[in-house]
Amino acid sequence: MTETQALYQSSLTSLPLIARGKVRDIYAIDDERMLIVATDRLSAFDVILPDPIPGKGAVLTRISNFWFAKNASRRS
């Protein structure tokens, strides 16, 4: 099994950074869209801990996609 490198903080120089939260970085794509990057940062009690968890951002993205799909199917 290959070890995944943790993403503590994204740094996309091609897009303007709007905000950096406890676990997500938000970039502006244009006036109507934004890119939300779920990182591997870990926060507890409003403190960002120094050691990220590899793959945590990918899990957060999968959970979000699951609920986006559930909500989209209810609108149809």
C-alpha atoms as an extended CHARMM CRD file, in Angstrom:
* protein
*
        76  EXT
         1         1  MET       CA              0.0000000000        0.0000000000        0.0000000000  PROA      1               0.0000000000
         2         2  THR       CA              1.3230000000        3.4550000000       -0.8540000000  PROA      2               0.0000000000
         3         3  GLU       CA              1.4780000000        6.1840000000        1.7490000000  PROA      3               0.0000000000
         4         4  THR       CA             -0.5450000000        9.2930000000        0.9640000000  PROA      4               0.0000000000
         5         5  GLN       CA              1.1010000000       12.6160000000        1.6500000000  PROA      5               0.0000000000
         6         6  ALA       CA             -1.0380000000       14.9270000000        3.7840000000  PROA      6               0.0000000000
         7         7  LEU       CA             -2.2250000000       18.2750000000        2.4160000000  PROA      7               0.0000000000
         8         8  TYR       CA             -1.9630000000       20.7250000000        5.3090000000  PROA      8               0.0000000000
         9         9  GLN       CA             -2.5470000000       23.8360000000        3.2010000000  PROA      9               0.0000000000
        10        10  SER       CA             -3.2610000000       24.3930000000       -0.4810000000  PROA      10              0.0000000000
        11        11  SER       CA             -1.4480000000       27.0600000000       -2.4730000000  PROA      11              0.0000000000
        12        12  LEU       CA             -3.0740000000       27.7190000000       -5.8310000000  PROA      12              0.0000000000
        13        13  THR       CA             -1.3240000000       30.7310000000       -7.3160000000  PROA      13              0.0000000000
        14        14  SER       CA             -3.6490000000       30.8510000000      -10.3330000000  PROA      14              0.0000000000
        15        15  LEU       CA             -6.7570000000       31.6480000000       -8.2430000000  PROA      15              0.0000000000
        16        16  PRO       CA             -7.3540000000       34.3410000000       -5.5980000000  PROA      16              0.0000000000
        17        17  LEU       CA             -7.6740000000       32.9720000000       -2.0570000000  PROA      17              0.0000000000
        18        18  ILE       CA            -10.9720000000       34.0590000000       -0.4680000000  PROA      18              0.0000000000
        19        19  ALA       CA            -10.5980000000       32.3920000000        2.9190000000  PROA      19              0.0000000000
        20        20  ARG       CA             -8.6970000000       29.7370000000        4.8080000000  PROA      20              0.0000000000
        21        21  GLY       CA            -10.8210000000       28.0140000000        7.4370000000  PROA      21              0.0000000000
        22        22  LYS       CA            -10.0740000000       25.3480000000        9.9650000000  PROA      22              0.0000000000
        23        23  VAL       CA            -10.0850000000       22.5390000000        7.3950000000  PROA      23              0.0000000000
        24        24  ARG       CA            -11.0040000000       24.1280000000        4.0260000000  PROA      24              0.0000000000
        25        25  ASP       CA             -9.3380000000       26.6330000000        1.6990000000  PROA      25              0.0000000000
        26        26  ILE       CA            -11.6590000000       28.6640000000       -0.5590000000  PROA      26              0.0000000000
        27        27  TYR       CA            -10.6350000000       30.2040000000       -3.8870000000  PROA      27              0.0000000000
        28        28  ALA       CA            -12.5530000000       32.4110000000       -6.3380000000  PROA      28              0.0000000000
        29        29  ILE       CA            -12.9290000000       30.9470000000       -9.8190000000  PROA      29              0.0000000000
        30        30  ASP       CA            -15.0740000000       33.7900000000      -11.1460000000  PROA      30              0.0000000000
        31        31  ASP       CA            -17.9260000000       36.0160000000       -9.9170000000  PROA      31              0.0000000000
        32        32  GLU       CA            -20.3330000000       33.0820000000       -9.6480000000  PROA      32              0.0000000000
        33        33  ARG       CA            -18.1610000000       30.0870000000       -8.7130000000  PROA      33              0.0000000000
        34        34  MET       CA            -15.6320000000       29.1460000000       -6.0860000000  PROA      34              0.0000000000
        35        35  LEU       CA            -13.3570000000       26.2060000000       -5.4400000000  PROA      35              0.0000000000
        36        36  ILE       CA            -13.4210000000       24.6440000000       -1.9820000000  PROA      36              0.0000000000
        37        37  VAL       CA            -10.3760000000       22.5090000000       -1.1520000000  PROA      37              0.0000000000
        38        38  ALA       CA            -10.8800000000       20.1140000000        1.7620000000  PROA      38              0.0000000000
        39        39  THR       CA             -7.4540000000       19.7060000000        3.3590000000  PROA      39              0.0000000000
        40        40  ASP       CA             -6.1510000000       17.1270000000        5.8000000000  PROA      40              0.0000000000
        41        41  ARG       CA             -5.9290000000       19.6740000000        8.6440000000  PROA      41              0.0000000000
        42        42  LEU       CA             -7.4360000000       18.5770000000       11.9270000000  PROA      42              0.0000000000
        43        43  SER       CA             -9.1920000000       20.9770000000       14.2630000000  PROA      43              0.0000000000
        44        44  ALA       CA            -10.5530000000       20.4690000000       17.7390000000  PROA      44              0.0000000000
        45        45  PHE       CA            -12.1960000000       23.0800000000       19.9220000000  PROA      45              0.0000000000
        46        46  ASP       CA            -11.4450000000       25.8100000000       17.3380000000  PROA      46              0.0000000000
        47        47  VAL       CA             -7.7150000000       25.0190000000       17.3430000000  PROA      47              0.0000000000
        48        48  ILE       CA             -5.9140000000       23.7460000000       14.2360000000  PROA      48              0.0000000000
        49        49  LEU       CA             -3.6470000000       20.9180000000       15.3240000000  PROA      49              0.0000000000
        50        50  PRO       CA             -0.1050000000       20.7210000000       13.8930000000  PROA      50              0.0000000000
        51        51  ASP       CA             -0.2780000000       17.1780000000       12.4570000000  PROA      51              0.0000000000
        52        52  PRO       CA             -2.6650000000       16.6080000000        9.5320000000  PROA      52              0.0000000000
        53        53  ILE       CA             -4.3540000000       13.2700000000        8.8260000000  PROA      53              0.0000000000
        54        54  PRO       CA             -3.4560000000       11.9460000000        5.3450000000  PROA      54              0.0000000000
        55        55  GLY       CA             -6.5820000000       11.3350000000        3.2550000000  PROA      55              0.0000000000
        56        56  LYS       CA             -8.9370000000       13.2510000000        5.5550000000  PROA      56              0.0000000000
        57        57  GLY       CA             -9.7260000000       15.8380000000        2.8700000000  PROA      57              0.0000000000
        58        58  ALA       CA            -10.6180000000       13.1040000000        0.3810000000  PROA      58              0.0000000000
        59        59  VAL       CA            -13.0390000000       11.5640000000        2.8850000000  PROA      59              0.0000000000
        60        60  LEU       CA            -14.6510000000       14.9610000000        3.5590000000  PROA      60              0.0000000000
        61        61  THR       CA            -15.0770000000       15.4720000000       -0.1910000000  PROA      61              0.0000000000
        62        62  ARG       CA            -16.7080000000       12.0450000000       -0.6280000000  PROA      62              0.0000000000
        63        63  ILE       CA            -19.1380000000       12.7330000000        2.2250000000  PROA      63              0.0000000000
        64        64  SER       CA            -20.0320000000       16.1250000000        0.7280000000  PROA      64              0.0000000000
        65        65  ASN       CA            -20.5620000000       14.5930000000       -2.7320000000  PROA      65              0.0000000000
        66        66  PHE       CA            -22.8410000000       11.9510000000       -1.2190000000  PROA      66              0.0000000000
        67        67  TRP       CA            -25.0790000000       14.5850000000        0.3820000000  PROA      67              0.0000000000
        68        68  PHE       CA            -25.0020000000       16.8480000000       -2.6830000000  PROA      68              0.0000000000
        69        69  ALA       CA            -26.2630000000       13.9010000000       -4.7590000000  PROA      69              0.0000000000
        70        70  LYS       CA            -28.9760000000       13.0760000000       -2.1900000000  PROA      70              0.0000000000
        71        71  ASN       CA            -30.2130000000       16.6720000000       -2.1810000000  PROA      71              0.0000000000
        72        72  ALA       CA            -30.1090000000       16.9160000000       -5.9740000000  PROA      72              0.0000000000
        73        73  SER       CA            -32.2290000000       13.7570000000       -6.3260000000  PROA      73              0.0000000000
        74        74  ARG       CA            -34.8700000000       15.1970000000       -3.9720000000  PROA      74              0.0000000000
        75        75  ARG       CA            -35.2520000000       18.2650000000       -6.1690000000  PROA      75              0.0000000000
        76        76  SER       CA            -36.0060000000       16.1820000000       -9.2790000000  PROA      76              0.0000000000
